[in-house]
Structures are given as C-alpha cells and as structure tokens.
Amino acid sequence: MKFCPKCGMMMVPVKKENSIILRCPKCGFETKEADKELSRVRREKEKVIVIEKKAQEIRTLPKARVECPRCGHTEAFYWIVQTRGADESSTQFFRCAKCGYTWREVS
C-alpha cells in the first residue's frame, strides 16, 4: 500500500498503456512502482497454521470428545485458527489422539 507524497491519499492501481501504475485519486500524482508492489502482494499468501506431527507428540493441546472420520476413535486434540476475515467465524482443527488424522470444521 502506497500513499501519495503530495496529499497523503492512498494510491490506487490503474492500467496505463501496457503497464499498471499507481495514481492518486485526489491530486492525480502517478508513479510506476505499481508493478513491483502488485507482484509482491501476489506472492504473499495467507498462511494457515497446522500443528506438525512432531509437535503432536508434546500432547499439550486440549482434547475434545469428537469422532474421528477415519478410525472412529472418540477423542481428538483441537485448536482454533482465524482463517478468514475477522468478521467471519473461525476454523476449528482436530487431530485424532489415536491415528493422528487431521480434519477441520468451520463454525
């Protein structure tokens, strides 16, 4: 996110000829740094935290009574992650205490 050096408004990407530039909607200031900025944004992906198999051995996660879809065991470790927007519900991950199968439920 870039801000206009003249007036301080947020710059918006605009297609101009064969490239994308950043332009201030208030004063019209333009810069050619949009290609670098947009490629950086495209490379950044949202990361979802999943507990590794090695960390599972620590057994410090809370447990819940829920049936494993793979083996039918009725006890699983769980953790909650906000995988979508802050105004949407979180995602609850489960890992079977017996077979180690991991699944998720969106609440």
C-alpha positions as CSV (number, residue, x, y, z in Angstrom):
1,M,0.0,0.0,0.0
2,K,1.4,3.3,-1.1
3,F,0.4,6.8,-0.1
4,C,0.7,10.0,-2.3
5,P,3.7,12.0,-1.3
6,K,1.8,15.2,-2.2
7,C,-1.5,14.9,-0.5
8,G,-1.3,11.7,1.6
9,M,-4.2,9.9,-0.1
10,M,-3.9,6.1,-0.7
11,M,-2.7,5.4,-4.3
12,V,-4.8,3.1,-6.4
13,P,-3.6,0.8,-9.2
14,V,-4.6,2.0,-12.7
15,K,-3.8,0.3,-16.1
16,K,-2.0,2.7,-18.4
17,E,-0.8,1.5,-21.8
18,N,1.0,-1.8,-21.2
19,S,1.7,-1.5,-17.5
20,I,0.0,-0.8,-14.2
21,I,0.8,2.5,-12.4
22,L,-0.3,3.9,-9.1
23,R,-2.4,7.1,-9.2
24,C,-3.7,9.4,-6.5
25,P,-7.4,9.8,-6.9
26,K,-7.3,13.2,-5.2
27,C,-4.5,15.1,-6.9
28,G,-3.6,12.8,-9.9
29,F,0.0,12.1,-8.9
30,E,1.4,9.0,-10.7
31,T,4.2,6.6,-10.0
32,K,5.4,3.5,-11.9
33,E,6.1,1.4,-8.8
34,A,2.8,-0.5,-9.1
35,D,4.3,-3.5,-10.9
36,K,6.7,-4.1,-8.0
37,E,4.1,-3.6,-5.4
38,L,1.4,-5.8,-7.0
39,S,3.8,-8.6,-7.7
40,R,4.8,-8.6,-4.0
41,V,1.2,-8.7,-3.0
42,R,0.5,-11.7,-5.3
43,R,3.4,-13.6,-3.8
44,E,2.2,-13.2,-0.3
45,K,-0.4,-15.9,0.5
46,E,-2.4,-16.3,3.6
47,K,-0.8,-18.9,5.9
48,V,-2.9,-21.4,7.8
49,I,-1.3,-22.7,11.0
50,V,-1.4,-26.5,11.2
51,I,0.3,-28.3,14.0
52,E,3.1,-30.6,12.8
53,K,3.2,-34.3,13.5
54,K,6.3,-33.8,15.7
55,A,4.6,-31.1,17.8
56,Q,1.7,-33.6,18.2
57,E,3.9,-35.7,20.4
58,I,4.0,-33.0,23.0
59,R,0.3,-33.6,23.8
60,T,-0.3,-30.1,25.3
61,L,-3.3,-29.3,23.2
62,P,-6.8,-29.5,24.7
63,K,-8.9,-32.6,23.9
64,A,-12.4,-32.9,22.8
65,R,-14.9,-35.8,22.6
66,V,-15.4,-36.0,18.8
67,E,-15.4,-39.0,16.5
68,C,-12.6,-39.4,14.0
69,P,-13.8,-39.8,10.5
70,R,-11.0,-42.2,9.7
71,C,-10.8,-44.6,12.6
72,G,-13.9,-43.8,14.7
73,H,-11.9,-43.0,17.9
74,T,-13.8,-40.6,20.1
75,E,-11.0,-38.4,21.4
76,A,-9.1,-35.7,19.5
77,F,-6.9,-32.7,20.1
78,Y,-8.2,-29.4,18.8
79,W,-7.0,-25.9,18.0
80,I,-8.8,-22.8,16.6
81,V,-7.5,-20.6,13.8
82,Q,-9.0,-17.4,12.3
83,T,-8.5,-18.5,8.6
84,R,-10.9,-16.0,7.0
85,G,-11.9,-12.4,7.7
86,A,-12.2,-11.1,11.3
87,D,-15.9,-10.7,10.9
88,E,-16.4,-14.4,9.9
89,S,-16.3,-17.4,12.2
90,S,-13.1,-19.2,12.9
91,T,-12.0,-22.7,11.8
92,Q,-11.5,-25.5,14.3
93,F,-8.9,-28.1,13.6
94,F,-9.0,-31.6,15.1
95,R,-6.3,-34.3,15.3
96,C,-7.3,-37.8,16.3
97,A,-5.5,-38.9,19.5
98,K,-5.2,-42.5,18.2
99,C,-4.4,-42.4,14.5
100,G,-3.2,-38.8,14.0
101,Y,-5.7,-37.9,11.2
102,T,-6.3,-34.2,11.0
103,W,-9.5,-32.6,9.8
104,R,-11.3,-29.3,10.2
105,E,-14.7,-27.9,10.9
106,V,-15.8,-24.4,10.0
107,S,-18.0,-23.0,12.8
